[in-house]
Amino acid sequence: MDFLIFVINFLFGCYYVLLALRAILPWLPHNRMNPFLRPVYLLTEPILSIVRAGLPPARIGMDVSPFVLIIFLWISQRIILSILQ
């Protein structure tokens, strides 16, 4: 059971890093087709597009969907871990 908890925490942690990177990238000059950044977009865009569809249009000048998804994933992780323990 400890190994399963470790794997769950590891996978969520990796995805948190990808989402944090996605939250920072719009402020930096970059190319989406860069071989190092392309996997970040490929792994995060499908879920972020779903979150963006549910959010009202942003009037603050930035995309808040990565932050909303991080909060949702954190709550989901806590629920999953509480069920397993």
Backbone as ProteinMPNN parsed JSONL, in Angstrom:
{"seq_chain_A": "MDFLIFVINFLFGCYYVLLALRAILPWLPHNRMNPFLRPVYLLTEPILSIVRAGLPPARIGMDVSPFVLIIFLWISQRIILSILQ", "coords_chain_A": {"N_chain_A": [[0.828, -1.199, 0.0], [2.01, 1.206, 0.709], [3.714, 1.649, -1.442], [1.903, 2.167, -3.518], [0.775, 4.564, -2.62], [3.07, 6.127, -2.729], [3.524, 6.141, -5.538], [1.214, 7.443, -6.447], [1.525, 9.969, -5.213], [3.918, 10.719, -6.468], [3.177, 10.862, -9.217], [1.178, 12.85, -9.164], [2.788, 14.937, -8.214], [4.626, 15.278, -10.339], [2.857, 16.177, -12.306], [2.001, 18.547, -11.121], [4.331, 20.057, -11.348], [4.523, 20.297, -14.135], [2.205, 21.814, -14.612], [2.8, 24.132, -13.166], [4.934, 25.047, -14.656], [3.566, 25.555, -17.058], [2.021, 27.68, -16.158], [3.905, 29.655, -15.861], [5.143, 29.933, -18.335], [3.702, 31.664, -20.247], [4.656, 34.196, -19.622], [7.211, 34.286, -20.465], [9.412, 34.591, -23.278], [9.04, 32.199, -25.754], [9.016, 29.222, -27.826], [6.39, 27.269, -28.831], [6.77, 24.921, -30.188], [9.219, 24.019, -29.499], [11.435, 21.364, -28.851], [11.804, 20.64, -26.173], [9.774, 21.888, -24.764], [7.434, 21.146, -25.998], [6.356, 18.58, -25.075], [5.345, 19.425, -22.609], [3.189, 21.065, -23.295], [1.658, 19.18, -24.707], [0.953, 17.349, -22.71], [-0.479, 18.849, -20.87], [-2.389, 20.51, -22.099], [-4.875, 19.167, -22.972], [-6.399, 18.793, -20.565], [-6.349, 21.353, -19.454], [-7.801, 22.782, -21.363], [-10.382, 21.87, -20.928], [-10.848, 22.888, -18.375], [-10.641, 25.631, -18.933], [-12.904, 25.947, -20.518], [-14.929, 25.82, -18.667], [-14.548, 28.041, -17.123], [-15.282, 31.521, -16.562], [-14.749, 34.179, -18.993], [-11.462, 35.489, -18.854], [-10.623, 38.489, -17.338], [-8.508, 39.601, -16.253], [-6.159, 39.545, -17.555], [-4.551, 37.314, -17.634], [-4.076, 33.752, -17.858], [-5.851, 31.757, -15.771], [-6.372, 29.118, -15.543], [-4.359, 27.026, -15.09], [-3.837, 27.379, -12.347], [-6.329, 26.96, -11.159], [-6.695, 24.289, -11.874], [-4.55, 23.098, -10.5], [-5.386, 23.443, -7.845], [-7.767, 21.924, -7.88], [-6.695, 19.383, -8.509], [-5.086, 18.983, -6.25], [-7.007, 18.773, -4.205], [-8.321, 16.487, -5.154], [-6.211, 14.639, -4.964], [-5.838, 14.529, -2.185], [-8.29, 13.411, -1.402], [-8.173, 10.893, -2.671], [-5.911, 9.806, -1.37], [-6.829, 9.751, 1.265], [-8.793, 7.824, 1.089], [-7.278, 5.571, 0.535], [-5.805, 5.222, 2.849]], "CA_chain_A": [[0.0, 0.0, 0.0], [2.894, 2.371, 0.739], [4.208, 1.873, -2.797], [0.822, 2.791, -4.273], [0.708, 5.958, -2.166], [4.243, 6.784, -3.298], [3.302, 6.33, -6.972], [0.187, 8.482, -6.595], [2.154, 11.248, -4.872], [4.909, 11.023, -7.499], [2.487, 11.27, -10.441], [0.589, 14.173, -8.926], [3.887, 15.894, -8.116], [5.114, 15.549, -11.699], [1.87, 16.983, -13.017], [2.052, 19.888, -10.529], [5.475, 20.748, -11.939], [4.136, 20.655, -15.506], [1.226, 22.909, -14.56], [3.508, 25.344, -12.736], [5.674, 25.488, -15.837], [2.578, 26.151, -17.965], [1.58, 28.965, -15.61], [5.0, 30.616, -16.003], [5.55, 30.081, -19.735], [3.186, 32.823, -20.994], [5.407, 35.408, -19.298], [8.552, 34.154, -21.032], [9.416, 34.36, -24.72], [9.346, 30.801, -26.05], [8.393, 28.635, -29.005], [5.612, 26.084, -28.423], [7.263, 23.743, -30.905], [10.523, 23.651, -28.963], [11.367, 19.943, -28.474], [11.761, 20.476, -24.721], [8.515, 22.415, -24.239], [6.284, 20.511, -26.659], [5.675, 17.614, -24.197], [4.607, 20.145, -21.558], [1.91, 21.456, -23.88], [0.891, 17.981, -25.067], [0.447, 16.69, -21.501], [-1.338, 19.708, -20.053], [-3.445, 21.21, -22.844], [-6.208, 18.545, -22.976], [-7.128, 19.043, -19.318], [-6.519, 22.798, -19.289], [-8.873, 23.266, -22.245], [-11.647, 21.564, -20.253], [-10.988, 23.862, -17.281], [-10.917, 26.938, -19.547], [-14.282, 25.974, -21.013], [-15.81, 26.012, -17.526], [-14.279, 29.317, -16.461], [-15.729, 32.711, -17.297], [-13.624, 34.822, -19.68], [-10.528, 36.181, -17.945], [-10.499, 39.927, -17.566], [-7.35, 40.059, -15.494], [-5.013, 39.553, -18.442], [-3.745, 36.095, -17.549], [-4.808, 32.49, -17.844], [-5.855, 31.214, -14.409], [-6.735, 27.703, -15.564], [-3.408, 26.15, -14.396], [-3.987, 27.52, -10.895], [-7.58, 26.285, -10.807], [-6.464, 22.85, -11.998], [-3.681, 22.678, -9.39], [-6.228, 23.348, -6.645], [-8.646, 20.77, -8.06], [-5.889, 18.16, -8.397], [-4.656, 18.833, -4.855], [-8.171, 18.251, -3.476], [-8.51, 15.101, -5.613], [-5.14, 13.828, -4.387], [-6.129, 14.338, -0.755], [-9.41, 12.471, -1.299], [-7.667, 9.566, -3.042], [-5.024, 9.318, -0.312], [-7.619, 9.445, 2.47], [-9.475, 6.562, 0.838], [-6.3, 4.501, 0.582], [-5.187, 5.066, 4.169]], "C_chain_A": [[0.869, 1.259, 0.0], [3.435, 2.692, -0.653], [3.151, 2.56, -3.655], [0.676, 4.268, -3.888], [1.883, 6.754, -2.723], [4.036, 7.092, -4.775], [2.282, 7.433, -7.216], [0.783, 9.854, -6.305], [3.165, 11.678, -5.938], [4.232, 11.535, -8.776], [1.829, 12.638, -10.288], [1.68, 15.237, -8.866], [4.454, 16.265, -9.475], [4.14, 16.447, -12.45], [1.79, 18.397, -12.436], [3.195, 20.7, -11.144], [5.148, 21.177, -13.364], [3.159, 21.826, -15.515], [1.866, 24.214, -14.096], [4.32, 25.913, -13.892], [4.734, 26.147, -16.843], [2.094, 27.5, -17.465], [2.64, 30.045, -15.816], [5.321, 30.907, -17.466], [4.948, 31.279, -20.468], [3.947, 34.116, -20.72], [6.806, 35.411, -19.896], [8.463, 33.997, -22.547], [9.85, 32.916, -25.005], [8.621, 30.372, -27.321], [7.679, 27.364, -28.558], [6.124, 24.807, -29.073], [8.678, 23.348, -30.479], [10.458, 22.202, -28.489], [11.32, 19.704, -26.965], [10.431, 20.923, -24.128], [7.285, 21.749, -24.844], [5.61, 19.46, -25.781], [4.875, 18.279, -23.068], [3.23, 20.529, -22.082], [1.045, 20.234, -24.206], [0.272, 17.305, -23.844], [-0.546, 17.54, -20.719], [-2.526, 20.31, -20.805], [-4.8, 20.505, -22.839], [-7.016, 18.839, -21.713], [-7.347, 20.54, -19.111], [-7.62, 23.348, -20.186], [-10.244, 22.988, -21.637], [-11.898, 22.571, -19.133], [-11.317, 25.236, -17.847], [-12.358, 27.048, -20.035], [-15.261, 26.23, -19.867], [-15.622, 27.328, -16.802], [-14.876, 30.472, -17.256], [-14.52, 33.357, -17.985], [-12.767, 35.625, -18.702], [-10.436, 37.652, -18.32], [-9.306, 40.485, -16.813], [-6.066, 39.996, -16.321], [-4.116, 38.347, -18.337], [-4.643, 34.88, -17.48], [-4.72, 31.887, -16.441], [-6.156, 29.725, -14.372], [-5.675, 26.783, -14.94], [-3.555, 26.206, -12.871], [-5.249, 26.816, -10.405], [-7.386, 24.772, -10.85], [-5.55, 22.331, -10.89], [-4.497, 22.521, -8.116], [-7.147, 22.134, -6.726], [-7.882, 19.459, -7.908], [-5.428, 17.916, -6.962], [-5.797, 18.26, -4.013], [-8.414, 16.793, -3.861], [-7.454, 14.179, -5.019], [-5.406, 13.533, -2.92], [-7.269, 13.338, -0.566], [-8.952, 11.047, -1.605], [-6.803, 8.99, -1.921], [-5.795, 8.998, 0.965], [-8.394, 8.152, 2.305], [-8.505, 5.392, 0.986], [-5.719, 4.261, 1.974], [-6.165, 4.569, 5.189]], "O_chain_A": [[0.52, 2.259, -0.627], [3.598, 3.86, -1.008], [3.48, 3.449, -4.441], [0.475, 5.119, -4.755], [1.726, 7.902, -3.138], [4.344, 8.197, -5.22], [2.471, 8.269, -8.1], [0.569, 10.798, -7.066], [3.257, 12.859, -6.27], [4.668, 12.533, -9.35], [1.916, 13.48, -11.182], [1.51, 16.326, -9.414], [4.732, 17.436, -9.737], [4.554, 17.372, -13.15], [1.538, 19.35, -13.174], [3.038, 21.888, -11.425], [5.461, 22.3, -13.76], [3.281, 22.73, -16.342], [1.508, 25.287, -14.584], [4.38, 27.129, -14.076], [5.068, 27.184, -17.417], [1.788, 28.38, -18.269], [2.306, 31.224, -15.933], [5.73, 32.02, -17.797], [5.657, 31.88, -21.275], [3.879, 35.046, -21.525], [7.507, 36.421, -19.84], [7.548, 33.346, -23.05], [10.904, 32.475, -24.545], [7.735, 31.067, -27.819], [8.299, 26.479, -27.969], [5.919, 23.718, -28.537], [9.262, 22.429, -31.053], [9.515, 21.837, -27.788], [10.839, 18.659, -26.526], [10.004, 20.397, -23.1], [6.206, 21.79, -24.253], [4.38, 19.433, -25.733], [3.852, 17.751, -22.631], [2.224, 20.342, -21.398], [-0.168, 20.261, -23.999], [-0.822, 16.746, -23.936], [-1.37, 17.002, -19.98], [-3.561, 20.587, -20.199], [-5.817, 21.187, -22.711], [-8.214, 19.109, -21.803], [-8.409, 20.953, -18.644], [-8.307, 24.293, -19.801], [-11.169, 23.781, -21.809], [-13.018, 23.05, -18.96], [-12.176, 25.937, -17.311], [-12.96, 28.12, -19.972], [-16.325, 26.807, -20.091], [-16.439, 27.698, -15.959], [-14.964, 30.407, -18.482], [-13.382, 33.101, -17.592], [-13.281, 36.34, -17.842], [-10.201, 38.003, -19.476], [-9.116, 41.7, -16.745], [-4.998, 40.359, -15.829], [-3.02, 38.347, -18.897], [-5.81, 34.964, -17.096], [-3.631, 31.546, -15.978], [-6.195, 29.127, -13.297], [-6.062, 25.808, -14.295], [-3.41, 25.189, -12.192], [-5.239, 26.158, -9.364], [-7.857, 24.056, -9.966], [-5.761, 21.226, -10.391], [-4.309, 21.55, -7.382], [-7.291, 21.397, -5.751], [-8.36, 18.53, -7.257], [-5.384, 16.773, -6.509], [-5.578, 17.362, -3.2], [-8.681, 15.957, -2.997], [-7.765, 13.059, -4.614], [-5.217, 12.404, -2.468], [-7.215, 12.506, 0.34], [-9.298, 10.109, -0.887], [-6.946, 7.822, -1.562], [-5.439, 8.059, 1.676], [-8.631, 7.448, 3.287], [-8.876, 4.339, 1.505], [-5.189, 3.181, 2.237], [-5.804, 4.384, 6.351]]}, "name": "protein", "num_of_chains": 1, "seq": "MDFLIFVINFLFGCYYVLLALRAILPWLPHNRMNPFLRPVYLLTEPILSIVRAGLPPARIGMDVSPFVLIIFLWISQRIILSILQ"}
